[in-house]
Amino acid sequence: DDSAAHTLRAQACILGYGPSCTTGGHMALEGRGLHGKSDPKKALAYFRIGCKVGEGEACLEAGNLFVKSKAVKNRFAEAERFYRTACEQDYAAGCSAVGRLYFEGRGREKNLSQARKWFLAACLAGGEAPCSWAIALAPKSGDPEIAKTLDRACHLESPNEAACVALANQLTAGTHLIERNERRAFRLIEPSCRERQYYPACIVLSDLYRRGLGTIRSREEAQRLLVDLCRKDVPRACTKLAHSYMNASDYDAALPLYRRACSDGDPGACNNYAYASYIGRGTQWNVDVAVEYWTKACDAGSATGCANLADVYEFGIGVDADEVKAAQLYQQSCTIDSVAGCGALGRLKLARAKTKADTSEALELLDRACHSGYLPNPNACRLLVEHYRRQPVGAPSATRLARTTQRAIDIVRANSETNPYYTYLLGTFHRDGFAAVTDRKRAIELFVKACDGYDPHGCIAAGDVYSAQGPEQDLQRAGIYYQRACAAQIDEGCDKGQQTIARKTLPLTAKKEPPGCACRASNTTPKWPWATVLALFVVLRRRRRRAEA
């Protein structure tokens, strides 16, 4: 029983068997064998003994107890002491824990350079995620130690396969950390996959074959690798296979694979199925399903899924608007290795900034989101530029701002044909003359296109243009676009739609029906025409969003 087991583990721990100390500490925390009561003090005693005899996990758990114990003075310093000891014993999680203290500024000032150093130590000790964390924290000027450490970790007697994958990805892209060398990337990845059976490496290898990087291009081999892995129940491989089917517009093959991979534990699959439901790609448009699967994605650890869910709560899409929850989700999706929520979080913080420190923190978030290599946020770039135009003190050079402006328009143009949110953003650039020639006609075209692609912000922007005084004024069109946003549960769309109705009762026989309606008006005008107009808008959703690669 638990009581007897606890006694035996205590004896083994006292005799110097570290694993028994760790297990005994966990049992004490869980109240097993101790009359059902958790005893953190006894747990700490076990962990201390285990740490002294070289049990790295015991050191880590002792540090964790200090972090959680608010009653202990200098608790972070005490925690760091145990974490460092764990790291010295080549326990990767201990090195990572020190890095996180520096990254989060817990018990000290935030120090990204020190955080990066400890994450590299964790990578060298066999940690997987810290290899990517160190890359994410690299300064723009580069850091030669990152590539050197990844290379060392990849070529250990027992290679850190995650380091091989991280290094290969850098070599494939060619970054400020290392020169592009696709052939070398292929030589790193192929043995990791084929000889050592590291499945994430096989997924990268498939991508190299598909793109012809470092080897002869072979779509067949790329597909075969993914199919084999998916048959072995590797969820991420099934997700990647679903991507290939989506790109070929084979939705009947893609969507079931997304659902399967989501159920099997890949949060990226949940996010992508939500996205397909959100924009009605290959399936019926359904905001409720999108919210359900974004929630699953976020709960399973997808930063992108959390950022999408945050959007839903900020603007009240299919759920009641909740700005507090949205802010929490944006924070949750702005992590060491993901900037998915950093742009929106920076936007919120900048709007609410009361001190220079608040403003500085917000600008740092916006800069990360703008200049990220993965899912860069063009709106973050714009907010940065506009802030420094208003407040030039401490602004980057004119060249730097010009490049940031160009980056914003490049990102938007690259995505506007496939993502309606970016279509809407491009419309705002033309409307406002930011990074593009002011062109109202072009802006209207883009807003309508975004709305037809199920982006309610595009609908509201189109409604605003058509309701404003001027040559484009058309209250009937304005009302229609507002009501489309209302159908996506955007309160602003509902309010403006009602205001438009109050301004003028509109006939249904418009000069030309805007594209994208779910149904057509009858030839006879009913007594209450807006009842029919409202029926047009069962099919809408709001912006975005992000589909993961």
Stockholm file with secondary structure:
# STOCKHOLM 1.0

chainA/1-549         DDSAAHTLRAQACILGYGPSCTTGGHMALEGRGLHGKSDPKKALAYFRIGCKVGEGEACLEAGNLFVKSKAVKNRFAEAERFYRTACEQDYAAGCSAVGRLYFEGRGREKNLSQARKWFLAACLAGGEAPCSWAIALAPKSGDPEIAKTLDRACHLESPNEAACVALANQLTAGTHLIERNERRAFRLIEPSCRERQYYPACIVLSDLYRRGLGTIRSREEAQRLLVDLCRKDVPRACTKLAHSYMNASDYDAALPLYRRACSDGDPGACNNYAYASYIGRGTQWNVDVAVEYWTKACDAGSATGCANLADVYEFGIGVDADEVKAAQLYQQSCTIDSVAGCGALGRLKLARAKTKADTSEALELLDRACHSGYLPNPNACRLLVEHYRRQPVGAPSATRLARTTQRAIDIVRANSETNPYYTYLLGTFHRDGFAAVTDRKRAIELFVKACDGYDPHGCIAAGDVYSAQGPEQDLQRAGIYYQRACAAQIDEGCDKGQQTIARKTLPLTAKKEPPGCACRASNTTPKWPWATVLALFVVLRRRRRRAEA
#=GR chainA/1-549 SS CHHHHHHHHHHHHHTTCHHHHHHHHHHHHHTTTTTTCCCHHHHHHHHHHHHHTTCHHHHHHHHHHHHHCTTSTTHHHHHHHHHHHHHHTTCHHHHHHHHHHHHHTSSSCCCHHHHHHHHHHHHHTTCSHHHHHHHHTCCTTCCHHHHHHHHHHHTSSSCCHHHHHHHHHHHHHCCSSSCCCHHHHHHHHHHHHHTTCCHHHHHHHHHHHHHTSSSCCCHHHHHHHHHHHHHTTCHHHHHHHHHHHHHTTCHHHHHHHHHHHHHTTCHHHHHHHHHHHHHTSSSCCCHHHHHHHHHHHHHTTCHHHHHHHHHHHHHTSSSCCCHHHHHHHHHHTCBTTBCTTHHHHHHHHHHHCCSHHHHHHHHHHHHHHHHCSSSCCHHHHHHHHHHHHHCCTTCCCHHHHHHHHHHHHHHHHHHTTTCHHHHHHHHHHHHHTSSSCCCHHHHHHHHHHHHHTTCHHHHHHHHHHHHSSSTTCCHHHHHHHHHHHHHTTCHHHHHHHHHHHHHCCCCSCCSSCCTTCSSCCCSSCCSSHHHHHHHTTSSCCCCCCCCCC
#=GC SS_cons         CHHHHHHHHHHHHHTTCHHHHHHHHHHHHHTTTTTTCCCHHHHHHHHHHHHHTTCHHHHHHHHHHHHHCTTSTTHHHHHHHHHHHHHHTTCHHHHHHHHHHHHHTSSSCCCHHHHHHHHHHHHHTTCSHHHHHHHHTCCTTCCHHHHHHHHHHHTSSSCCHHHHHHHHHHHHHCCSSSCCCHHHHHHHHHHHHHTTCCHHHHHHHHHHHHHTSSSCCCHHHHHHHHHHHHHTTCHHHHHHHHHHHHHTTCHHHHHHHHHHHHHTTCHHHHHHHHHHHHHTSSSCCCHHHHHHHHHHHHHTTCHHHHHHHHHHHHHTSSSCCCHHHHHHHHHHTCBTTBCTTHHHHHHHHHHHCCSHHHHHHHHHHHHHHHHCSSSCCHHHHHHHHHHHHHCCTTCCCHHHHHHHHHHHHHHHHHHTTTCHHHHHHHHHHHHHTSSSCCCHHHHHHHHHHHHHTTCHHHHHHHHHHHHSSSTTCCHHHHHHHHHHHHHTTCHHHHHHHHHHHHHCCCCSCCSSCCTTCSSCCCSSCCSSHHHHHHHTTSSCCCCCCCCCC
//
